[in-house]
């Protein structure tokens, strides 16, 4: 893509821009590989602004590998609650335990050892090792791929294996070996703040004179838009049982096959966290929810109280378009059933819950 003087000039311009305009982010305060690792995992599928308060709170509770490794899983998930994609948090703790067991609690600095940790792929390994240790590994994520594809006017689907390998080779060639950590961050920063998917700010780009897509008028058509996976519509009903004290009932995450039998299909939609009694409904939501309630929560007791419909909730997760119909039911006393706990409806913060459950709680309070 660039060689000789052109490559030297390109690197100088981009690094100079990054030094002057980089965002003041908490994970840039030092080069602790643990802190960089946490930030990189949080920033997967999460915007920077949204991740910052979670990052700061998470590190307050788990300042190092050992504290994360030994914490109860439910506490880790509780502090992750609201970020979504909870497999990230589970893999973080699995990796922390592996670091304690295999590396004496010290985050490894060898490429193959970092790649062997749960939840870490080539991009995350490259980011950690380059930023924390100055190792010459070039990152390639969506932002960097978009920057490179526009610089080289590379069309087509960037996510095919052959094209992604081509982009990785180009990223490797562009990498400044004298400052690999800053270089990788500069490439990501450029893609996140200037060379954005929509409305790229080409006039503000420090390397716009090197951009072939700009010269050819192809900036808005490169990269090629990805075909979105078709979403599956599903309708759920959630039961918010409330007693006279304003206490409600949540069910524990389904863990064993026997416990999750009724919820095998919807458990992932609830992120396998604490949740209101929830079922999939097909025709008559009130009738089906009432039947489930009487058979599974009230031990066969018939109810005369009215299921009060609440404002419906829309939510998207794992390629599902969810319509959730919440119902509130006032009871003199909440039922005692296995694998459940009672909480104030206005404060469910003591256990990990998904954004979907949080939306239901807000609907029940409003």
C-alpha positions as CSV (number, residue, x, y, z in Angstrom):
1,X,0.0,0.0,0.0
2,X,2.8,2.4,1.0
3,X,6.5,2.0,0.8
4,X,9.6,4.1,1.5
5,X,9.1,7.8,2.0
6,X,5.3,7.5,1.6
7,X,5.0,5.0,4.4
8,X,7.3,7.1,6.7
9,X,5.2,10.2,6.0
10,X,1.9,8.3,6.5
11,X,3.1,7.0,9.9
12,X,4.3,10.4,11.0
13,X,1.1,12.1,10.1
14,X,-1.1,9.6,11.8
15,X,0.9,9.3,15.0
16,X,1.2,13.1,15.2
17,X,-2.6,13.4,14.9
18,X,-3.1,10.8,17.6
19,X,-0.7,12.5,20.0
20,X,-2.6,15.7,19.6
21,X,-6.2,14.6,19.4
22,X,-6.5,11.2,21.2
23,X,-9.4,10.9,23.6
24,X,-8.7,11.0,27.3
25,X,-9.8,7.4,28.2
26,X,-9.3,5.8,31.6
27,X,-7.6,2.7,30.2
28,X,-4.9,4.9,28.7
29,X,-3.7,6.0,32.1
30,X,-1.1,3.3,32.3
31,X,0.1,0.1,30.4
32,X,-1.1,-2.5,32.9
33,X,-2.1,-5.5,30.7
34,X,-4.9,-6.4,33.1
35,X,-6.6,-3.1,32.7
36,X,-6.1,-3.0,28.9
37,X,-7.5,-6.5,28.7
38,X,-10.6,-5.6,30.7
39,X,-11.2,-2.5,28.5
40,X,-10.7,-4.4,25.2
41,X,-13.3,-7.0,26.3
42,X,-15.8,-4.4,27.4
43,X,-15.4,-2.5,24.1
44,X,-16.5,-5.5,22.1
45,X,-20.0,-4.6,21.0
46,X,-20.1,-1.6,23.4
47,X,-19.6,2.1,22.7
48,X,-16.7,3.8,24.5
49,X,-19.0,6.3,26.3
50,X,-21.2,3.4,27.6
51,X,-18.3,1.3,28.7
52,X,-16.4,3.9,30.8
53,X,-18.6,3.8,34.0
54,X,-18.7,0.0,33.8
55,X,-15.0,-0.2,33.4
56,X,-14.4,2.1,36.4
57,X,-16.8,0.2,38.6
58,X,-15.5,-3.2,37.6
59,X,-11.9,-2.3,38.4
60,X,-12.9,-0.8,41.8
61,X,-14.3,-4.2,42.7
62,X,-11.7,-6.3,40.8
63,X,-8.5,-4.4,40.7
64,X,-6.4,-7.4,39.7
65,X,-6.4,-10.9,38.3
66,X,-6.6,-12.6,41.7
67,X,-9.7,-10.7,42.8
68,X,-11.5,-11.4,39.6
69,X,-10.5,-15.1,39.7
70,X,-11.7,-15.7,43.2
71,X,-15.0,-13.6,43.1
72,X,-18.4,-15.3,43.0
73,X,-19.6,-15.6,39.4
74,X,-22.9,-13.9,40.3
75,X,-20.9,-10.9,41.6
76,X,-19.0,-10.6,38.4
77,X,-22.2,-10.8,36.3
78,X,-23.9,-8.3,38.6
79,X,-21.2,-5.8,37.9
80,X,-21.4,-6.5,34.2
81,X,-25.2,-6.2,34.3
82,X,-26.3,-3.7,31.6
83,X,-23.3,-4.2,29.3
84,X,-24.9,-7.2,27.6
85,X,-23.2,-10.2,25.9
86,X,-22.6,-11.8,29.2
87,X,-20.4,-14.6,27.8
88,X,-17.7,-11.9,27.8
89,X,-17.9,-11.6,31.6
90,X,-17.9,-15.4,32.1
91,X,-14.9,-15.8,29.8
92,X,-13.1,-13.0,31.7
93,X,-13.4,-14.9,34.9
94,X,-12.4,-18.2,33.3
95,X,-9.3,-16.5,31.8
96,X,-8.5,-15.0,35.2
97,X,-8.6,-18.4,36.8
98,X,-6.4,-19.8,34.1
99,X,-3.9,-17.0,34.6
100,X,-3.8,-17.8,38.4
101,X,-3.4,-21.5,37.8
102,X,-0.9,-21.4,34.9
103,X,0.9,-18.1,35.2
104,X,1.1,-17.4,38.9
105,X,-1.5,-14.7,38.6
106,X,0.6,-12.6,36.2
107,X,-1.0,-11.7,32.8
108,X,1.2,-13.6,30.3
109,X,3.3,-11.7,27.7
110,X,3.8,-14.4,25.1
111,X,1.5,-14.4,22.1
112,X,0.5,-18.1,22.2
113,X,-0.2,-17.9,25.9
114,X,-2.5,-14.9,25.5
115,X,-4.3,-16.5,22.6
116,X,-4.9,-19.6,24.8
117,X,-7.0,-17.6,27.3
118,X,-10.8,-17.9,27.0
119,X,-12.4,-15.1,25.1
120,X,-9.2,-13.8,23.5
121,X,-8.7,-13.9,19.8
122,X,-6.1,-12.4,17.5
123,X,-7.3,-8.8,17.7
124,X,-7.5,-8.7,21.5
125,X,-4.1,-10.5,21.9
126,X,-2.5,-8.0,19.5
127,X,-4.0,-5.0,21.3
128,X,-2.9,-6.1,24.7
129,X,0.6,-7.1,23.7
130,X,1.3,-4.0,21.6
131,X,-0.1,-1.5,24.1
132,X,1.2,-3.1,27.3
133,X,4.5,-4.5,26.1
134,X,5.3,-2.7,22.8
135,X,5.3,-6.0,20.8
136,X,4.9,-5.7,17.1
137,X,1.4,-7.2,16.5
138,X,-1.0,-5.2,14.3
139,X,-4.6,-5.1,15.4
140,X,-7.4,-5.7,12.9
141,X,-11.0,-5.0,14.0
142,X,-13.9,-3.4,12.2
143,X,-12.6,0.1,12.6
144,X,-9.1,-0.7,11.3
145,X,-10.5,-2.8,8.5
146,X,-12.7,0.1,7.3
147,X,-9.7,2.5,7.4
148,X,-7.5,0.2,5.4
149,X,-10.2,-0.6,2.9
150,X,-10.7,3.1,2.2
151,X,-7.0,3.9,2.1
152,X,-6.6,1.2,-0.6
153,X,-10.0,1.5,-2.2
154,X,-10.6,-2.2,-1.4
155,X,-14.2,-3.2,-2.3
156,X,-16.2,-6.3,-1.7
157,X,-17.0,-8.2,1.5
158,X,-14.3,-7.5,4.0
159,X,-15.3,-10.4,6.2
160,X,-14.5,-13.2,3.8
161,X,-11.5,-15.2,5.0
162,X,-9.3,-14.3,2.0
163,X,-10.1,-10.6,2.2
164,X,-9.6,-10.5,6.0
165,X,-6.2,-12.1,5.6
166,X,-5.3,-9.5,3.0
167,X,-6.3,-6.7,5.3
168,X,-4.3,-8.3,8.2
169,X,-1.2,-8.3,5.9
170,X,-1.8,-4.7,5.0
171,X,-2.2,-3.8,8.7
172,X,1.1,-5.7,9.5
173,X,2.9,-3.7,6.8
174,X,1.5,-0.3,8.0
175,X,2.4,-1.0,11.6
176,X,5.1,1.3,13.0
177,X,7.5,-1.0,14.8
178,X,8.9,1.9,16.8
179,X,5.5,2.6,18.5
180,X,3.2,-0.4,17.9
181,X,0.9,0.4,20.8
182,X,0.3,4.0,19.9
183,X,0.0,3.0,16.2
184,X,-2.7,0.5,16.9
185,X,-4.6,2.9,19.0
186,X,-4.2,5.6,16.4
187,X,-5.7,3.3,13.7
188,X,-8.6,2.4,15.9
189,X,-9.1,6.0,17.0
190,X,-9.2,7.2,13.4
191,X,-11.8,4.6,12.5
192,X,-13.9,5.4,15.6
193,X,-13.9,9.1,15.4
194,X,-13.1,10.3,11.8
195,X,-13.3,7.4,9.3
196,X,-16.7,6.4,10.6
197,X,-19.1,4.0,8.8
198,X,-21.5,6.8,8.0
199,X,-20.7,10.4,7.4
200,X,-16.9,10.1,7.5
201,X,-15.2,13.4,8.2
202,X,-12.7,13.3,5.4
203,X,-11.8,17.0,5.7
204,X,-10.5,16.3,9.2
205,X,-8.7,13.2,8.4
206,X,-4.9,13.5,8.9
207,X,-4.1,11.1,6.1
208,X,-6.8,12.1,3.6
209,X,-4.2,12.8,0.9
210,X,-3.3,9.1,1.0
211,X,-6.8,7.8,0.7
212,X,-7.6,6.1,-2.7
213,X,-11.3,5.8,-1.9
214,X,-11.5,9.6,-1.4
215,X,-9.6,10.2,-4.7
216,X,-12.0,7.9,-6.5
217,X,-15.2,9.2,-4.8
218,X,-15.9,5.8,-3.2
219,X,-15.7,6.7,0.5
220,X,-19.4,6.1,1.1
221,X,-19.5,2.8,-0.8
222,X,-16.5,1.3,0.8
223,X,-16.5,-0.9,2.7
224,X,-19.4,-2.9,1.2
225,X,-22.4,-3.2,3.6
226,X,-22.7,-6.5,5.3
227,X,-25.8,-8.5,4.8
228,X,-27.6,-8.6,8.2
229,X,-28.7,-12.0,9.5
230,X,-32.4,-12.4,9.5
231,X,-34.0,-11.8,12.8
232,X,-36.5,-14.2,14.4
233,X,-39.6,-12.7,16.0
234,X,-40.7,-14.1,19.4
235,X,-43.4,-13.1,21.8
236,X,-42.8,-13.6,25.6
237,X,-44.9,-12.9,28.6
238,X,-43.4,-11.9,31.9
239,X,-45.1,-12.1,35.3
240,X,-44.3,-9.4,37.9
241,X,-45.7,-10.7,41.1
242,X,-45.9,-8.1,43.8
243,X,-47.0,-8.3,47.5
244,X,-48.3,-5.5,49.7
245,X,-44.8,-4.4,50.6
246,X,-43.8,-3.9,47.0
247,X,-41.6,-7.1,47.0
248,X,-41.3,-9.1,43.8
249,X,-40.1,-12.5,42.8
250,X,-37.2,-13.3,40.5
251,X,-36.1,-16.8,39.3
252,X,-32.5,-17.8,39.4
253,X,-30.6,-18.4,36.2
254,X,-31.4,-21.9,34.7
255,X,-28.3,-23.9,35.1
256,X,-29.1,-27.6,35.0
257,X,-31.0,-29.2,32.1
258,X,-33.8,-30.2,34.4
259,X,-34.3,-26.7,35.7
260,X,-34.0,-25.1,32.3
261,X,-36.3,-27.5,30.6
262,X,-39.2,-25.0,30.4
263,X,-36.9,-22.2,29.5
264,X,-34.4,-23.9,27.2
265,X,-35.2,-21.7,24.3
266,X,-35.7,-18.4,26.1
267,X,-32.9,-18.7,28.7
268,X,-30.3,-17.2,26.3
269,X,-32.7,-14.3,25.6
270,X,-32.6,-13.6,29.3
271,X,-28.8,-13.9,29.3
272,X,-29.1,-16.7,31.8
273,X,-29.4,-14.2,34.6
274,X,-32.0,-13.6,37.3
275,X,-35.4,-12.9,35.7
276,X,-39.1,-12.5,36.2
277,X,-41.1,-15.7,35.5
278,X,-41.2,-15.6,31.7
279,X,-42.6,-17.9,29.0
280,X,-43.1,-17.9,25.3
281,X,-46.7,-17.3,24.2
282,X,-48.3,-18.0,20.9
283,X,-52.0,-16.9,20.9
284,X,-53.7,-15.8,24.1
285,X,-51.0,-14.3,26.3
286,X,-53.2,-13.8,29.4
287,X,-54.6,-17.3,29.3
288,X,-51.2,-18.9,28.7
289,X,-49.5,-16.8,31.4
290,X,-52.2,-17.6,33.9
291,X,-52.0,-21.3,33.2
292,X,-48.2,-21.2,33.7
293,X,-48.6,-19.2,36.9
294,X,-51.1,-21.6,38.4
295,X,-49.3,-24.8,37.4
296,X,-45.7,-23.8,38.2
297,X,-45.7,-21.0,40.7
298,X,-48.9,-21.4,42.8
299,X,-48.8,-25.1,43.2
300,X,-52.1,-25.6,41.3
301,X,-54.0,-22.9,43.2
302,X,-56.5,-21.1,41.0
303,X,-56.2,-17.3,41.1
304,X,-59.0,-14.8,41.1
305,X,-56.9,-11.7,40.9
306,X,-56.5,-9.9,37.6
307,X,-53.4,-10.0,35.6
308,X,-52.9,-6.3,34.8
309,X,-51.2,-5.8,31.4
310,X,-48.3,-3.4,31.5
311,X,-46.6,-1.4,28.7
312,X,-45.2,-3.9,26.2
313,X,-41.4,-4.1,25.9
314,X,-39.4,-4.4,22.7
315,X,-35.9,-5.8,22.8
316,X,-33.4,-7.3,20.3
317,X,-30.8,-9.8,21.3
318,X,-28.9,-12.6,19.6
319,X,-30.8,-12.2,16.3
320,X,-34.2,-12.2,18.0
321,X,-36.7,-9.5,17.8
322,X,-38.6,-9.8,21.1
323,X,-42.0,-8.5,22.0
324,X,-42.4,-8.9,25.7
325,X,-45.9,-8.6,27.3
326,X,-45.5,-7.9,31.0
327,X,-48.3,-8.5,33.5
328,X,-48.4,-7.3,37.1
329,X,-50.2,-9.4,39.7
330,X,-50.9,-8.2,43.2
331,X,-50.8,-11.0,45.8
332,X,-51.2,-11.1,49.5
333,X,-48.1,-13.2,49.8
334,X,-45.5,-14.2,47.2
335,X,-45.2,-18.0,46.6
336,X,-42.3,-19.9,48.0
337,X,-40.8,-21.9,45.1
338,X,-37.3,-23.4,44.6
339,X,-34.6,-21.4,42.9
340,X,-36.2,-18.0,43.5
341,X,-35.6,-15.0,45.7
342,X,-37.6,-12.0,46.7
343,X,-36.5,-8.4,46.1
344,X,-37.9,-4.9,46.3
345,X,-39.3,-4.2,42.9
346,X,-37.7,-0.7,43.0
347,X,-34.2,-2.2,43.6
348,X,-33.0,-5.3,41.8
349,X,-29.4,-4.3,41.9
350,X,-28.2,-7.0,44.3
351,X,-28.3,-9.7,41.6
352,X,-27.3,-9.7,37.9
353,X,-30.2,-9.0,35.6
354,X,-30.4,-8.4,31.9
355,X,-31.5,-5.2,30.2
356,X,-34.7,-7.0,29.2
357,X,-35.5,-7.7,32.8
358,X,-34.6,-4.2,33.7
359,X,-37.1,-2.9,31.1
360,X,-39.8,-5.1,32.6
361,X,-39.1,-3.8,36.1
362,X,-39.4,-0.2,34.8
363,X,-42.7,-1.0,33.1
364,X,-44.1,-2.5,36.3
365,X,-43.1,0.6,38.3
366,X,-44.4,3.1,35.9
